Amino acid sequence: MEQWLTFHSGTVHRHPLWKRAFDIVGSLFILFVCLPLFLVIPIIIIIFSKRPVFFTQTRTGMHNKKFRIVKFRTMKVSTHNKKGLTYNWEEGVPDHFQFKTGSDESVTTIGKFLRKYSLDELPQLLNVLVGHMSLVGPRPEIPAITELYSHEQVQRLLVKPGITGYAQVNGRSDINHGKKIEYDLYYVQNRSLRLDVKIIVATIVAVIKAKGAY
């Protein structure tokens, strides 16, 4: 998958120093503010859904590098133990495709609440601190999907995946894959500190409204 090294300009994309500094300072601040949640949520999960508290999964990061994402578990353990998904697309991921992480039956009661307000994503701040992710960027997909990307779709892997992104503040789970790629590529070509701040502010509003979260 050599095409993920370059974009339209033909230059290798790197993670800017300003963005890494913003990620470290921002994630440490959020971790400090949300520390009570990191203490309470695991207890609630254990009481109502038992162990494990965390869910980890292999995702595709910047330049097609794989890493383990960390989230608070929202689905039943039996669901997580099922065989991984496979797809057979030959010309990239279809625009109409919408990835769902679990039906209502597979998501626990506490899991529905955590997803509604995106609280299950909080442990990904650790992924940001170690450098696998950024606060803002395209959401990380599973390898079963990214391995079938078209030449255009693979361009979203030129930047680090984010906890939130331009696509998330323009629909979250309500938009299809084609629209998500459109928003992600816009971010890849126009990323800036100003845009990151705008996306984070818009994310806070979207989370409060709990719009488009499943």
Beta strands, then each sheet from edge to edge (+ up, - down):
strand 1: 54-60
strand 2: 66-72
strand 3: 134-136
strand 4: 162-164
sheet 1: 1+ 2-
sheet 2: 3+ 4+
end
